Amino acid sequence: QVQLVESGGGLVQPGGSLRLSCAASGSSGSIYAMGWYRQAPGKQRELLARITSGGSTIYVDSVKGRFTISRDNAKNTVYLRMNSLKPEDTAVYYCNMKDWDLKDYWGQGTQVTISS
């Protein structure tokens, strides 16, 4: 059974940085892509960035140039480096994995709060 375990959230001042990590277990090499989503109160969950097993990446416009997604295939781990954080980045951040059948798996979420 696939499990995604996130870490790295917390409280940061505006302009600060955080790195989120997400480790996948039980996937047995069936990962097509891993990504990060976020959901702010009262808003829909939105895709932020995704990286395929081949290393191709996509980013939503609002985080381009500030967030960087990367992965360690050997560790089945995906990272999200977040720089120049803004109060509007405050949300619960979720790790997502798609297998080769494009089935979705989700982590439990980690809270990121940007506030002075």
C-alpha positions as CSV (number, residue, x, y, z in Angstrom):
1,Q,0.0,0.0,0.0
2,V,1.4,3.4,-1.0
3,Q,2.0,5.9,1.8
4,L,3.2,9.5,1.4
5,V,4.8,11.1,4.4
6,E,5.3,14.9,4.3
7,S,7.5,17.0,6.5
8,G,9.0,20.5,6.6
9,G,6.0,22.8,7.2
10,G,5.9,25.5,9.8
11,L,5.7,29.2,10.5
12,V,7.9,31.5,8.6
13,Q,8.1,35.3,8.2
14,P,7.4,36.9,4.9
15,G,10.4,36.7,2.6
16,G,11.6,33.5,4.3
17,S,12.1,30.0,2.9
18,L,11.0,26.5,3.7
19,R,11.7,23.1,2.2
20,L,9.0,20.5,2.2
21,S,9.8,16.8,1.8
22,C,7.6,13.9,0.8
23,A,8.7,10.3,1.0
24,A,6.8,7.6,-0.8
25,S,6.8,4.0,0.5
26,G,5.1,0.9,-0.9
27,S,5.3,2.2,-4.5
28,S,7.7,-0.4,-5.8
29,G,8.9,1.7,-8.7
30,S,5.4,2.5,-10.0
31,I,5.7,6.3,-9.7
32,Y,5.0,8.3,-12.9
33,A,5.0,11.7,-11.3
34,M,5.1,13.4,-7.9
35,G,3.9,16.8,-7.1
36,W,2.8,19.4,-4.6
37,Y,-0.7,20.9,-4.1
38,R,-2.0,23.4,-1.6
39,Q,-5.3,24.3,-0.2
40,A,-6.0,27.6,1.6
41,P,-9.1,28.0,3.8
42,G,-12.2,28.5,1.6
43,K,-10.3,27.7,-1.6
44,Q,-10.0,24.7,-3.8
45,R,-6.9,22.6,-3.8
46,E,-4.5,23.8,-6.5
47,L,-1.5,22.2,-8.2
48,L,1.7,24.0,-7.6
49,A,4.4,21.9,-9.2
50,R,4.9,18.4,-10.6
51,I,7.9,16.4,-11.6
52,T,7.9,13.2,-13.7
53,S,10.1,10.2,-13.2
54,G,12.1,11.5,-16.2
55,G,12.6,14.9,-14.5
56,S,10.2,17.0,-16.5
57,T,8.7,19.8,-14.4
58,I,5.7,22.1,-14.5
59,Y,4.8,25.0,-12.2
60,V,1.8,27.1,-11.7
61,D,2.5,30.8,-12.6
62,S,2.0,32.0,-9.0
63,V,5.1,30.1,-7.8
64,K,7.4,30.2,-10.9
65,G,10.7,31.6,-9.9
66,R,10.1,31.2,-6.2
67,F,9.4,27.5,-5.8
68,T,11.6,24.6,-7.0
69,I,10.5,21.0,-7.2
70,S,13.1,18.2,-7.2
71,R,13.2,14.5,-6.5
72,D,15.5,11.7,-5.5
73,N,14.3,8.7,-7.4
74,A,16.5,6.4,-5.4
75,K,14.7,7.5,-2.2
76,N,11.3,7.9,-3.8
77,T,11.3,11.4,-2.3
78,V,10.1,14.7,-3.7
79,Y,11.1,18.1,-2.4
80,L,9.6,21.6,-2.7
81,R,12.0,24.4,-2.0
82,M,10.0,27.6,-1.3
83,N,11.7,31.0,-1.4
84,S,10.4,34.5,-1.0
85,L,7.3,33.3,0.8
86,K,4.3,35.6,1.0
87,P,1.3,35.6,3.4
88,E,-0.8,34.4,0.5
89,D,1.3,31.2,0.4
90,T,-0.3,30.2,3.7
91,A,-2.1,26.9,3.2
92,V,-2.0,23.2,3.9
93,Y,0.4,21.7,1.4
94,Y,-0.2,18.2,0.1
95,C,2.1,15.8,-1.6
96,N,0.7,13.9,-4.6
97,M,1.8,10.8,-6.4
98,K,0.5,9.5,-9.7
99,D,1.3,5.9,-10.7
100,W,1.5,4.8,-14.3
101,D,-2.2,4.2,-14.4
102,L,-2.6,7.9,-13.3
103,K,-4.1,6.9,-10.0
104,D,-3.6,9.5,-7.4
105,Y,-2.2,9.1,-3.9
106,W,-2.1,11.8,-1.3
107,G,-0.1,12.7,1.8
108,Q,-1.8,13.9,5.0
109,G,-0.8,17.5,4.4
110,T,1.5,19.9,6.2
111,Q,0.6,23.4,7.4
112,V,2.6,26.3,6.0
113,T,2.0,29.7,7.7
114,I,3.6,32.9,6.5
115,S,3.2,35.6,9.0
116,S,5.2,38.2,10.9
